[in-house]
Amino acid sequence: MVATGYARTYRTNAGLTASPGQLVLMLYDGALKALAIARDALGRPESDRKRFEVINQQLLKAQAIVAELQGGLNFEAGGEVAKSLNSLYDYYNRRLFEANLRKQVGPVIEVEKMIGDLRSGWAEMLSKQGALQAAEAVQGAA
């Protein structure tokens, strides 16, 4: 029980001290985790009493995360990229709604792959940005 408390405190502090870019990455990770749990639950036997509950909870969680990502878009600064992401997020939410309604795994797998691709690109961008900032700091110190 104590270890759970420490883990919760660590996650809370990580969220409070993360940069905006890292927060987006954490949201992508949360969505991917929820989708993986939902996908696994969709593969369970229909006789599993918790199956529908888990599917519903996890798909709603993923949709809430996508809505949070969508709400954080800056259309003034982001321009066409923000508009494209907004359309993608709308699509993700429609597909996840459909998956939950029909209890189908196909839309979950599709959205999971697409969010995974976005997450990879975002992580790479943050990595390059961090390397650039580190190089600038080294040059500024010289």
N, C-alpha and C positions, 0 to 999 in steps of 0.2 A: 504494500500500500504506500509506503514512504517513497519508493522508487517512482511510482506513478506521479506523486506530487512533484518530485524533482523534474520529471520529464515535462509535466505541464508548465512548470515555472520556466524551464529552459525554452520551450516553444513560445511562451508569452514574451519573454525577453528578446528572443530572436526576432519576433514580429515587430516589437517596439523599436529595435535598433537597426532594422534592415533599411536599406535604401529603397526608393520607389521601384527601381529596376528589380531588386531582389524580392520585393513584395509580389510583383507580377509573377516572377518565377515560382514563388511559394504558392500562389494561387493556381498556376498551371499544375504544380505537383499535387495539390489537394484535389483538383478535378480529376487528374489521372488516377489517383488512389481510389476515389469514389467510383469511378468508372470500372476499375479493375474488380472491385468488390461486387458491383452490380453485375458485371459480366460473369463472374464466378457463380453468383446466386442464380443467374439465368440458366446455368448449366446443371443446377441441382434438380433432383427428382421432384415432380409435382407434389408428391406426398409430404415433402418437407414443409412443415407448418410455418416456418419463419421465412420461407423463400420470398413470398410476395412483399412482406414487410421490409426485408432487406433491400430488395430491388427498388421499391418505391422510395425508401429513405435515401439510398445512395444516389439514385437518379435525380431526386429533388435537390440533394446536396450539390451535385455537379451542376445542375441548372442554376442554383443560387450563386455558385462561384463564377459561372459564365456571366451571369447578370452583374456581378461585382466588377468583373473585368470590363464589361461593356459600359458600366456606369463610370468607370475611371478614364474612359477615352477622352482625349482633349482634341476636339475637332478643329479648333483654331490653330494650334501648333502642329497637330498631326496630319492635317490636310487629307490627301487621298488615302494614305495609309490608315488613318483612323476610320475613314468611311468604309474601306475594305474590311477592316477588322470588325466593324459594327455589323456589316452584312454577314460575315462569317459567324459571329456570335449569335445572330438571329437564326442562322441555319442550324447551328449546334443545338440551340434550345428547341427548335421545331423537331429535330431528329430525336432528341432525348425525350421529349413529350410523347412522340410516336412510339418509341421503344417502351416507355412506361405504360402507355395505354394498351399496347398489343403484346407486351411482355416478349419482345423480340430482341435477340442479341445482335443482329446485323447492324442496326443504327448505332448501338453502343460501340461496337468494334470500329465502325467508320469514324465516329467522333473521337474516340480514343486515339486513333492513328493521327487524325488531323491535329488534335491538341498536342500530341507528342511531337509532331513536326514543328509546330509553332514554338513549343517549349525548347526544342533543340536550337532553333534559330535564335530565340531570345537569349538563351544561355551563351551561345557563341558571340552574339553582339555584346553582351555584358563582359565576357572574357576579353574581347578585343578592346573594349572601352577601358577596362581596368589596366590592360597592358599599355595602352596609350597614355593613360594618366600616370602610370608608374614611370614610363620613359620621360614624360614631361617633368615629373618631379626630380628625376635624376639629372636632367639637363638644367633645370632651374637651380639645383644645388651646386652645379659645377662652375 
